[in-house]
């Protein structure tokens, strides 16, 4: 049925990955992580301190996030990415919301 189809048909492994379930979102997140790797030595904390939270307020609005991502040179959909990370729908994201570790 549906599970088998989402899991890649007969070649499935019993798990449905984000790439299988929502490939566009998976690509967006992968592109963001790659940019962090390339420009900030893989450190989300470094990206936060150096670029994302420019005013050192501890949180970033959608407008701040989009502007920061443009200034970094990331070409992905920053507004959509912001929405994915704004888990509590407060209109702001924090480093804790960005960092899944």
C-alpha positions as CSV (number, residue, x, y, z in Angstrom):
1,X,0.0,0.0,0.0
2,X,1.0,3.6,0.7
3,X,3.8,2.7,3.2
4,X,5.4,0.5,0.6
5,X,5.2,3.2,-2.1
6,X,6.6,5.9,0.2
7,X,9.4,3.5,1.2
8,X,10.6,3.0,-2.3
9,X,8.5,0.1,-3.5
10,X,10.1,-3.4,-3.3
11,X,13.5,-1.9,-2.6
12,X,12.3,-0.2,0.6
13,X,14.1,-0.7,3.9
14,X,11.0,-0.5,6.2
15,X,11.7,3.2,7.0
16,X,10.4,6.3,5.3
17,X,13.0,9.0,5.2
18,X,12.3,12.7,4.8
19,X,13.8,12.5,1.3
20,X,11.2,9.9,0.5
21,X,8.3,11.6,2.2
22,X,9.0,15.3,1.4
23,X,11.9,15.5,-1.2
24,X,11.7,19.3,-1.7
25,X,12.0,19.9,2.1
26,X,14.8,17.4,2.3
27,X,16.7,19.2,-0.4
28,X,16.2,22.6,1.2
29,X,17.5,21.3,4.6
30,X,20.4,19.6,2.9
31,X,21.3,22.8,1.1
32,X,21.2,24.8,4.3
33,X,23.4,22.2,6.1
34,X,25.9,22.2,3.2
35,X,26.1,26.0,3.4
36,X,26.8,25.8,7.1
37,X,29.5,23.2,6.4
38,X,31.1,25.3,3.6
39,X,31.0,28.7,5.1
40,X,31.1,28.1,8.9
41,X,33.2,25.0,9.2
42,X,30.0,23.0,9.9
43,X,29.3,25.0,13.0
44,X,25.7,26.1,13.4
45,X,26.7,28.0,16.5
46,X,29.4,29.9,14.5
47,X,26.8,30.8,11.8
48,X,24.4,31.9,14.5
49,X,27.0,34.2,16.2
50,X,28.6,35.6,13.1
51,X,25.7,36.0,10.7
52,X,22.2,34.9,11.8
53,X,21.8,36.7,15.1
54,X,23.5,39.9,14.1
55,X,22.0,42.0,16.9
56,X,22.8,39.4,19.5
57,X,19.2,39.3,20.8
58,X,19.1,35.5,21.1
59,X,16.4,35.1,18.5
60,X,15.9,36.0,14.8
61,X,12.8,37.2,13.1
62,X,11.8,36.0,9.6
63,X,13.0,39.2,8.1
64,X,16.3,39.0,9.9
65,X,16.8,35.4,8.8
66,X,16.0,36.0,5.2
67,X,18.3,39.1,5.1
68,X,21.1,37.1,6.8
69,X,20.8,34.2,4.4
70,X,20.9,36.6,1.4
71,X,24.0,38.3,2.8
72,X,25.7,34.9,3.3
73,X,24.9,34.1,-0.4
74,X,22.6,31.2,0.2
75,X,20.2,30.8,-2.8
76,X,17.6,28.6,-1.1
77,X,14.1,29.6,0.0
78,X,15.0,31.2,3.3
79,X,11.4,32.2,4.2
80,X,10.3,28.6,3.8
81,X,13.3,27.3,5.8
82,X,12.5,29.8,8.6
83,X,8.9,28.4,8.7
84,X,10.3,24.9,9.1
85,X,12.5,25.9,12.0
86,X,10.0,28.1,13.8
87,X,8.6,25.1,15.7
88,X,6.6,27.1,18.2
89,X,5.3,29.5,15.6
90,X,6.4,32.5,17.6
91,X,7.6,34.4,14.6
92,X,11.2,34.0,15.8
93,X,13.7,31.3,15.8
94,X,16.4,30.6,18.3
95,X,19.7,28.7,18.1
96,X,17.9,25.9,20.1
97,X,15.2,25.6,17.4
98,X,17.9,25.4,14.6
99,X,20.2,23.0,16.4
100,X,18.8,19.5,16.7
101,X,21.7,18.2,18.8
